[in-house]
Amino acid sequence: MRIVYRAENIIDAHLVKGALAAEGILAFVAGEYLTGAIGELPVNNLVAVMVADPDVERASAVAAAIDADLRERRQNPGEFDSHALPA
C-alpha cells in the first residue's frame, strides 16, 4: 500500500476515501486514531489515505482534484457559502 494523500484532518481523509470508493478504488485511512494524541504527538502528517500499489496513479489524480477544491474553499470561504445547507 502507498500513501496518495496526506490529510489535514480526519474529515478531509474520509472525503478522499469516499471519492476513491466512488471510483471503485479501495482505500484505507491510516493514522485516524492518532489524532486523539494531539498535544503529545506532532499535529502534522498524522492522517493519510493509502491505496494498493496498482491503484496509485488513478487514486493520486482523484486525491489531487479533491485537495485542490479543499484548498480553494479554505482560501475563499465566502464564495461557497451559498452552497451550504441551512442550519
C-alpha distances in whole Angstrom, upper triangle without the diagonal:
4,7,9,12,14,17,20,20,19,21,19,16,17,19,16,14,17,18,14,16,19,18,16,12,11,9,9,11,11,14,16,19,19,21,24,24,25,28,27,24,23,23,21,17,17,15,11,10,6,5,4,5,9,9,9,12,14,12,13,16,17,15,18,21,20,20,23,25,24,26,29,29,29,32,34,34,38,37,35,37,39,35,35,36,40,39
4,6,9,11,14,18,18,18,20,18,14,16,18,14,14,17,17,14,16,19,17,17,13,12,10,10,11,11,14,16,19,19,20,23,24,24,27,26,22,21,21,18,15,15,13,10,8,5,6,6,6,10,9,7,11,12,10,10,14,15,13,15,18,18,17,20,22,22,23,26,27,27,29,31,31,35,34,32,35,37,34,34,35,38,38
4,6,7,10,14,15,15,17,14,11,14,15,12,12,15,15,13,15,18,17,17,13,13,10,9,9,9,12,14,17,16,18,21,21,21,24,24,20,19,18,15,11,12,10,6,6,4,7,9,9,12,11,8,11,13,10,9,13,13,10,12,16,15,14,17,19,18,19,22,23,23,25,28,28,32,31,29,31,34,31,30,32,35,35
4,7,10,13,15,15,16,13,10,13,13,10,10,14,13,11,14,16,15,15,12,12,9,10,10,11,14,15,19,18,19,23,23,23,26,26,22,20,19,16,13,14,11,8,6,6,7,10,10,12,10,7,9,10,7,5,9,9,7,9,12,12,11,14,16,16,17,19,21,21,23,25,25,29,28,26,29,31,28,28,30,33,34
4,6,10,11,12,13,10,8,11,11,8,9,13,12,11,14,16,16,17,14,14,11,11,10,10,12,13,17,16,16,20,21,20,23,23,20,18,16,13,10,11,9,6,5,7,10,13,14,16,13,10,12,12,9,7,10,10,6,8,11,10,8,12,14,13,13,17,18,17,19,22,22,26,25,23,26,28,25,25,27,30,30
4,7,9,10,12,9,8,11,12,10,12,15,15,14,17,19,19,20,17,16,13,12,10,10,10,11,15,14,13,17,18,16,19,20,16,14,12,9,6,8,6,4,6,9,12,16,16,19,16,14,15,16,13,11,14,13,9,11,13,12,10,13,15,13,13,17,17,16,19,21,22,25,25,24,26,28,26,25,27,30,30
4,5,7,8,6,5,9,10,9,11,13,14,14,17,19,19,20,18,17,13,12,9,10,10,10,13,13,11,15,16,15,18,19,16,14,11,9,7,8,5,6,7,11,14,18,19,21,18,16,18,18,14,13,15,14,10,11,13,11,9,12,13,11,11,15,15,14,16,19,19,22,23,21,23,25,23,22,24,27,26
4,7,8,7,8,11,12,12,14,16,17,17,20,21,22,24,21,21,17,16,12,13,11,11,14,13,10,14,15,13,15,17,14,12,9,7,7,8,7,9,11,15,18,22,23,25,22,20,21,21,18,16,18,17,13,14,15,13,10,13,14,10,11,14,14,12,15,17,17,21,21,20,21,24,22,21,23,25,25
4,6,6,6,9,10,11,13,15,16,17,19,20,22,23,21,20,16,14,11,11,10,9,11,11,8,11,13,12,15,16,14,13,10,9,9,8,7,9,11,15,18,22,23,26,23,21,23,22,19,18,20,18,14,16,17,14,12,15,15,12,13,16,15,13,17,19,18,21,22,20,21,24,22,20,21,24,23
4,6,5,6,9,10,10,12,14,15,16,18,20,21,19,17,14,12,8,10,9,6,9,10,8,11,13,13,16,18,16,15,12,12,11,9,7,9,10,13,16,20,22,24,21,20,22,22,18,18,20,17,14,17,18,14,13,17,16,13,15,18,17,16,19,21,20,23,24,21,22,24,22,20,21,23,22
4,5,5,6,9,10,10,12,14,15,17,19,20,18,17,14,13,10,13,13,10,13,14,12,14,17,16,19,21,19,18,15,15,14,13,10,11,11,15,17,21,24,25,22,21,23,21,18,18,19,16,14,16,16,12,12,15,14,11,14,16,14,14,18,19,17,20,21,18,19,21,18,16,17,20,19
4,5,5,6,9,10,11,12,14,15,17,19,17,16,13,13,10,13,13,11,14,15,13,16,18,17,20,22,19,18,15,14,13,12,9,10,10,13,16,20,22,23,20,18,20,18,15,15,16,13,10,12,12,9,8,12,11,8,11,14,12,12,15,17,16,19,19,17,18,21,18,17,18,21,21
4,5,5,6,9,10,11,12,14,16,17,14,13,10,9,7,9,10,9,12,13,12,15,17,17,20,21,19,18,15,13,11,11,7,7,6,10,12,16,18,20,17,16,18,17,13,13,15,12,9,12,13,10,10,14,14,11,14,17,16,16,19,21,20,23,23,20,22,24,21,20,21,24,24
4,5,5,6,8,10,10,12,14,15,13,12,10,9,7,11,12,10,13,15,14,16,19,19,23,23,21,21,18,17,15,14,10,10,8,11,13,17,19,21,17,17,19,17,14,15,16,13,11,14,14,11,12,16,15,13,16,18,17,17,21,22,20,24,23,20,22,23,20,19,20,23,22
4,5,5,6,9,10,11,13,14,13,13,11,12,10,14,15,13,17,18,17,19,22,21,25,26,24,23,20,18,17,16,12,12,10,13,14,18,20,21,17,17,18,16,13,14,14,11,9,12,11,8,10,13,11,10,13,15,14,15,18,19,18,21,20,17,19,20,17,16,17,21,21
4,5,5,6,9,10,11,12,11,11,9,10,9,12,15,13,17,18,18,21,23,22,25,26,24,22,20,18,15,15,12,10,7,10,11,15,17,17,14,13,14,12,9,10,11,8,6,9,9,7,8,12,11,10,13,16,15,16,19,20,20,23,22,19,21,23,20,19,21,24,25
4,6,5,6,9,10,10,9,8,6,7,7,11,14,12,16,18,17,20,22,22,26,27,24,23,21,19,16,16,12,10,7,9,9,13,15,16,13,13,15,13,9,11,13,10,9,12,13,10,12,15,15,14,17,19,19,20,23,24,23,26,25,22,24,25,22,22,22,26,26
4,5,5,6,9,10,9,9,8,10,11,14,17,15,18,20,20,22,25,25,28,29,27,26,23,22,20,19,15,13,11,12,12,16,18,18,15,16,17,14,11,14,14,11,10,14,13,11,13,16,15,14,18,19,18,20,23,24,22,25,24,21,23,23,20,19,20,23,24
4,5,5,7,9,9,10,10,12,13,16,19,17,21,23,22,25,27,27,30,31,28,27,25,23,20,20,17,14,11,13,13,16,18,17,13,14,15,12,9,11,11,7,8,11,10,8,11,14,13,13,16,18,17,19,22,22,22,24,23,20,22,23,19,19,20,24,25
4,5,5,6,5,7,7,10,12,15,18,17,21,22,22,25,27,27,31,31,28,27,25,23,20,20,16,13,10,10,9,12,14,14,10,11,12,9,6,9,10,7,8,11,11,10,13,15,15,16,18,20,20,22,24,25,25,27,26,23,26,26,23,23,24,28,28
4,5,5,5,6,7,10,12,16,19,18,21,23,23,26,28,28,32,32,30,29,27,25,22,22,18,15,12,12,11,13,16,15,12,13,15,12,10,13,14,10,12,15,15,13,16,19,18,18,21,23,22,24,27,28,27,29,28,25,27,27,24,24,24,28,28
4,5,7,9,11,14,15,19,22,21,24,26,26,28,31,31,34,35,32,32,29,27,25,24,20,18,15,15,14,16,18,17,14,15,16,12,11,14,14,10,12,15,14,13,16,18,17,18,21,22,22,24,26,27,26,28,26,23,25,25,22,22,23,26,27
4,6,9,11,14,16,20,23,22,25,27,27,30,32,32,36,36,33,32,30,28,25,25,21,18,15,15,12,14,16,14,11,13,13,9,9,12,11,9,11,14,13,13,16,18,17,19,22,23,23,25,27,28,27,30,28,25,27,27,24,25,26,29,31
4,6,9,13,16,19,22,22,25,27,27,30,32,33,36,36,33,33,31,29,26,25,21,19,15,14,11,12,14,13,10,13,13,10,10,14,14,11,14,17,16,16,19,21,21,22,24,26,26,28,30,31,30,33,31,28,30,31,27,27,28,32,33
4,6,10,13,16,19,19,22,24,25,27,29,30,33,33,30,30,28,26,22,22,18,15,12,10,8,9,11,10,7,9,11,8,7,11,12,10,11,15,15,15,17,20,20,20,23,25,25,26,29,30,30,33,31,28,31,31,28,28,29,32,33
4,7,10,13,17,17,20,22,23,25,27,28,31,31,28,28,26,24,21,20,17,14,10,9,6,8,11,11,8,11,13,11,9,13,15,13,13,17,17,16,18,21,22,21,24,26,26,27,30,31,31,34,32,30,32,32,29,29,29,33,33
4,7,10,13,13,16,18,19,22,23,24,28,27,24,24,23,21,17,16,13,10,7,6,5,8,11,12,9,10,13,12,9,11,14,12,11,15,16,15,16,19,20,19,22,24,24,25,27,29,28,32,31,28,30,31,28,27,28,31,31
4,6,10,10,13,15,16,18,20,21,24,24,21,21,20,18,15,14,10,8,6,5,6,9,13,14,12,12,16,15,12,14,16,15,13,17,18,16,17,21,21,20,22,25,25,25,28,29,29,32,31,29,30,32,29,28,29,32,31
4,7,6,10,11,12,15,17,17,21,21,18,18,16,15,12,10,7,6,5,6,9,12,15,17,15,14,18,17,13,14,17,15,13,16,18,15,15,19,20,18,20,23,22,22,25,27,26,30,29,27,28,30,27,26,27,30,29
4,6,8,9,11,13,14,15,19,18,15,15,15,13,10,8,6,5,6,7,10,13,15,18,17,15,19,19,15,16,19,18,15,18,20,18,17,21,22,20,21,25,24,23,26,29,28,32,32,29,31,33,30,29,30,32,31
4,5,5,7,10,11,12,15,14,12,12,12,11,9,5,5,7,9,10,14,17,19,22,20,19,22,22,19,19,22,20,17,20,22,20,18,22,23,20,21,25,24,23,26,29,28,31,32,29,31,33,31,29,30,32,31
4,6,6,9,11,12,15,15,13,14,12,12,11,7,6,8,10,12,15,18,21,23,21,20,23,23,19,19,22,20,17,20,22,19,18,22,22,19,21,24,23,22,25,27,26,29,30,27,28,31,28,26,27,29,28
4,5,6,8,10,14,13,12,14,13,14,13,9,9,11,13,15,18,21,24,26,24,24,27,26,23,23,26,24,21,24,25,22,21,25,25,22,24,27,26,24,28,30,28,31,32,30,30,33,31,28,29,31,29
4,5,6,7,11,10,8,10,10,11,10,6,8,11,14,16,19,22,24,27,25,24,27,27,23,23,26,25,21,24,26,23,21,25,25,22,23,27,26,24,27,29,28,32,33,31,31,34,32,30,30,32,30
4,5,5,9,10,8,9,8,10,10,7,8,12,14,17,21,24,26,29,26,25,28,27,24,23,26,24,21,23,24,21,20,23,23,20,21,24,23,21,24,26,25,28,30,28,28,31,29,27,27,29,27
4,6,9,9,9,11,10,13,14,10,11,15,18,20,23,26,29,32,29,28,31,31,27,27,29,28,24,26,28,25,23,27,27,23,24,27,26,24,27,29,27,30,32,30,30,33,31,28,29,30,28
4,6,6,6,9,9,12,13,10,12,16,19,21,25,27,29,32,31,29,32,32,28,28,31,29,26,27,29,27,25,28,28,25,25,29,27,25,28,30,29,32,34,32,32,35,34,31,32,33,31
4,5,5,7,6,9,11,9,12,15,19,21,25,28,30,33,31,29,31,32,28,27,30,28,25,26,28,25,23,26,26,22,23,26,25,22,25,27,26,29,31,30,30,33,32,29,30,31,29
4,6,7,7,11,14,12,15,19,22,25,28,31,33,36,34,32,34,35,31,30,33,31,28,29,31,28,26,28,29,25,25,28,27,24,26,29,28,31,33,32,32,35,34,32,33,34,31
4,7,9,12,14,12,15,19,22,24,28,30,32,35,34,32,34,35,31,30,33,32,29,30,32,29,27,30,31,27,27,31,30,27,29,32,31,34,36,35,35,38,37,34,36,37,34
4,6,9,10,9,12,15,19,21,25,27,28,32,30,28,31,32,28,27,30,29,25,26,29,27,24,27,28,25,24,28,28,25,27,30,29,33,34,33,34,37,35,33,35,36,34
4,6,8,8,11,14,18,20,24,27,28,31,29,27,29,30,27,25,28,27,23,24,27,24,22,24,26,22,22,25,25,22,24,27,27,30,32,31,32,35,34,32,34,35,33
4,7,7,10,13,16,19,23,26,27,30,28,26,28,28,25,23,26,25,21,22,24,21,19,21,22,19,18,22,21,19,21,24,23,27,28,27,28,31,30,28,30,31,30
4,6,8,11,14,17,20,23,24,27,25,22,24,25,22,20,22,22,18,18,21,19,16,19,20,17,16,20,20,17,19,23,22,26,27,26,28,31,29,28,30,32,31
4,6,7,11,13,17,20,20,24,22,19,21,22,19,17,20,19,16,16,19,18,15,18,20,17,16,20,21,18,21,24,24,28,28,27,28,31,29,28,30,33,32
4,7,10,13,16,19,21,24,22,20,22,23,19,18,21,20,17,18,21,19,16,20,21,18,18,22,22,20,22,25,25,29,29,28,29,32,30,28,30,32,31
4,7,10,14,17,19,21,19,17,20,20,16,16,19,17,14,16,18,16,14,18,19,16,17,20,20,19,21,24,23,27,28,26,27,30,27,26,27,30,29
4,6,10,13,15,18,15,13,16,16,13,12,15,14,11,13,16,14,13,16,18,15,17,20,20,19,22,25,24,28,28,26,28,30,27,26,28,31,30
4,7,11,13,15,12,11,14,13,10,10,13,12,9,12,14,12,12,16,17,15,17,20,20,20,23,25,25,28,28,25,27,29,26,26,27,30,30
4,7,9,12,10,9,12,12,9,10,13,13,11,13,16,15,15,18,20,19,20,23,24,24,26,28,28,32,31,29,31,33,30,29,30,34,33
4,6,8,6,6,10,10,7,9,12,12,11,14,16,16,16,19,21,20,22,25,25,26,28,30,30,33,32,30,32,34,31,30,32,35,35
4,6,6,7,10,11,9,11,14,14,14,17,19,19,20,23,24,24,26,28,29,29,32,34,34,37,36,34,36,37,34,34,35,39,39
4,5,5,9,10,10,11,14,15,15,17,19,20,20,23,25,25,26,29,30,30,32,35,35,38,37,35,38,39,36,36,37,41,41
4,6,8,9,9,11,13,14,15,17,19,20,21,23,25,26,27,29,31,32,33,35,36,39,37,35,38,39,36,36,38,41,42
4,6,6,6,8,10,11,12,14,16,17,18,20,21,22,24,26,27,28,30,32,32,35,33,31,34,35,32,32,34,37,38
4,6,5,6,9,10,10,12,14,15,16,18,20,20,22,24,25,26,28,30,30,34,32,30,33,34,31,32,34,37,38
4,6,5,7,9,10,11,13,15,15,17,19,20,21,23,25,26,27,29,30,33,31,30,33,34,31,32,34,37,38
4,6,5,7,9,10,11,13,14,16,17,19,20,22,23,25,26,28,29,31,29,27,31,31,28,29,31,35,36
4,5,5,6,8,10,11,12,14,16,16,18,20,21,22,24,26,26,29,28,26,28,30,26,27,29,32,33
4,5,5,6,9,10,10,12,14,15,16,18,20,21,22,24,25,28,26,25,28,29,26,27,29,33,34
4,5,5,6,9,10,11,13,14,15,17,19,20,21,23,24,27,25,23,26,27,25,26,28,32,33
4,5,5,6,9,10,11,13,14,16,17,19,20,21,22,25,23,21,24,25,22,23,25,29,30
4,5,5,6,9,10,10,12,14,15,16,18,20,20,24,22,20,23,25,22,22,24,28,29
4,5,5,6,9,10,10,12,14,15,16,18,19,22,21,20,23,24,22,23,25,29,30
4,5,5,6,9,10,11,13,14,16,17,18,20,18,17,20,21,19,20,23,26,28
4,5,5,6,9,10,11,12,14,15,16,19,17,15,18,19,17,17,20,23,25
4,5,5,6,9,10,11,12,14,15,18,17,16,19,21,18,19,22,25,26
4,6,5,6,9,10,11,12,14,17,15,14,18,19,18,19,22,25,26
4,5,5,6,9,10,11,11,14,12,11,14,16,14,15,18,21,23
4,5,5,6,9,10,10,13,13,11,14,16,14,14,17,20,21
4,5,5,6,9,10,13,13,12,15,18,16,17,20,23,24
4,5,5,6,8,11,10,10,13,15,14,15,19,22,23
4,5,5,5,8,8,7,10,12,11,12,15,18,19
4,6,6,9,10,10,12,15,14,14,17,19,20
4,6,9,10,11,13,16,16,16,20,22,23
4,6,6,8,10,12,13,14,18,19,21
4,6,6,7,10,11,11,14,16,17
4,5,5,8,10,11,14,15,17
4,6,7,9,10,14,16,18
4,5,6,7,11,13,15
4,5,5,9,10,12
4,6,8,10,13
4,7,9,12
4,6,9
4,6
4
